[in-house]
Amino acid sequence: MTPNEYLSKILDEQTLAEDSDELKQLRERRQDVEDLLRADFGSSPTIRYGGSKSKGTMIKEAYDLDVICYFPRDDDDAGGTLESIFENVKKSLAKKYIVVPKTSAIRLQGQNYQDFHVDVVPGRFVDDNKEDAFLHRTTGEKKRLKTNLDLHIEHVKDSGVVSSIRLVKLWRIRRGLSIKHFALELLTIEVLKGKKSKSVDAQLEYLWQKLRDEVESIKIEDPANPSGNDLAELLNDAVRQELSTAASSTLAAIDRDGWEGVFGKLATTSEKKAAVIEAARAVSAPSRPWCHC
């Protein structure tokens, strides 16, 4: 089996089928979230998928669903400020879920703090075109962030390196790296922008060589707001050093053990059957997606 064939099989193992239990549950959760928000805010907000589901970069080992909830520019039903919009959306979701505020999103959990892999992202459109939007930031000095969901999706989907992005996300999880998925996507696209025609194994080796040897020279910028959103904190000195160290040991593992030294052995047929049976058991008595708040 060639390296590229092996990596293709790893990607197959990490792909969530449209009829998989995981995606069925995510779709049900997304509908539940929309019903909850519509009950409080009516038809005003735009509610849709974002994140890896829309970008095509979802992996089974670490999947999240981003649900955006953007209000029109002149709509104050959810509040007159970005912070009040964030807080009011959080209160709405707290009627059924345990809510955990993140930097610009709200994480949903259930009884016993079960993680539902869902982040709701409140915001307000900048103008009537409903393209650019402002998000509230709960951390840092800058309290708002200008973004554009469609630009983010387009930037990743049209990058020509989506397979490599998915594998690098898997590498991040298995190495326990602290870099944010968003920053890792941008970094991978930046480094591989001249390597789109290369095989996936060649792309990954090139990426790790650059991280090992030239990590300090790599720069990333937000395609939605290149000059306005400073991403330096996402790629600070500690993150760069961590990436360089992990890349070095990864390349050494390939030299020593081949690609299985990075992503492990492929699942056997019996292991795949066992996983299907276990998944069926897990959903036979599903937890209720809410808490008594």
LINGICOR-V959504 format. One record per residue. N is the residue number from 1. PSI is psi as a letter, one per 20 degrees, with the letter a starting at -180 (NA if undefined). Layout:
n=[N & N]
psi=[PSI & PSI]
//
This chain:
n=[1 & 2 & 3 & 4 & 5 & 6 & 7 & 8 & 9 & 10 & 11 & 12 & 13 & 14 & 15 & 16 & 17 & 18 & 19 & 20 & 21 & 22 & 23 & 24 & 25 & 26 & 27 & 28 & 29 & 30 & 31 & 32 & 33 & 34 & 35 & 36 & 37 & 38 & 39 & 40 & 41 & 42 & 43 & 44 & 45 & 46 & 47 & 48 & 49 & 50 & 51 & 52 & 53 & 54 & 55 & 56 & 57 & 58 & 59 & 60 & 61 & 62 & 63 & 64 & 65 & 66 & 67 & 68 & 69 & 70 & 71 & 72 & 73 & 74 & 75 & 76 & 77 & 78 & 79 & 80 & 81 & 82 & 83 & 84 & 85 & 86 & 87 & 88 & 89 & 90 & 91 & 92 & 93 & 94 & 95 & 96 & 97 & 98 & 99 & 100 & 101 & 102 & 103 & 104 & 105 & 106 & 107 & 108 & 109 & 110 & 111 & 112 & 113 & 114 & 115 & 116 & 117 & 118 & 119 & 120 & 121 & 122 & 123 & 124 & 125 & 126 & 127 & 128 & 129 & 130 & 131 & 132 & 133 & 134 & 135 & 136 & 137 & 138 & 139 & 140 & 141 & 142 & 143 & 144 & 145 & 146 & 147 & 148 & 149 & 150 & 151 & 152 & 153 & 154 & 155 & 156 & 157 & 158 & 159 & 160 & 161 & 162 & 163 & 164 & 165 & 166 & 167 & 168 & 169 & 170 & 171 & 172 & 173 & 174 & 175 & 176 & 177 & 178 & 179 & 180 & 181 & 182 & 183 & 184 & 185 & 186 & 187 & 188 & 189 & 190 & 191 & 192 & 193 & 194 & 195 & 196 & 197 & 198 & 199 & 200 & 201 & 202 & 203 & 204 & 205 & 206 & 207 & 208 & 209 & 210 & 211 & 212 & 213 & 214 & 215 & 216 & 217 & 218 & 219 & 220 & 221 & 222 & 223 & 224 & 225 & 226 & 227 & 228 & 229 & 230 & 231 & 232 & 233 & 234 & 235 & 236 & 237 & 238 & 239 & 240 & 241 & 242 & 243 & 244 & 245 & 246 & 247 & 248 & 249 & 250 & 251 & 252 & 253 & 254 & 255 & 256 & 257 & 258 & 259 & 260 & 261 & 262 & 263 & 264 & 265 & 266 & 267 & 268 & 269 & 270 & 271 & 272 & 273 & 274 & 275 & 276 & 277 & 278 & 279 & 280 & 281 & 282 & 283 & 284 & 285 & 286 & 287 & 288 & 289 & 290 & 291 & 292 & 293]
psi=[p & q & h & h & g & g & h & h & h & g & h & g & h & j & p & o & q & h & j & q & h & g & h & g & h & g & g & h & g & g & h & g & g & g & g & g & h & h & h & h & j & b & j & g & q & p & p & r & q & a & b & h & g & h & i & k & j & q & q & h & h & n & p & q & p & p & o & q & n & p & q & q & g & j & o & j & h & j & q & i & r & h & g & h & g & g & h & h & h & g & h & g & h & i & h & h & q & p & p & o & p & a & g & j & r & o & p & p & r & b & q & k & k & p & p & j & k & p & p & p & o & q & a & p & q & h & a & i & i & l & f & q & q & p & q & p & p & i & r & r & h & o & i & q & p & p & r & o & g & h & g & g & g & g & h & g & h & j & h & j & k & h & g & h & g & g & h & h & h & g & g & g & g & h & i & k & q & i & p & q & g & g & h & h & g & g & g & g & g & g & h & j & h & j & k & h & i & q & r & g & h & h & g & g & g & g & g & h & g & g & h & g & h & k & h & h & i & p & q & q & q & o & h & h & m & g & i & h & o & o & j & h & h & i & l & a & g & g & g & g & g & g & g & g & g & h & g & g & h & g & h & h & h & g & h & g & j & a & h & h & i & g & i & r & q & q & p & r & g & h & h & g & g & h & h & g & g & h & h & g & h & h & i & h & m & q & q & p & l & r & r & n & NA]
//
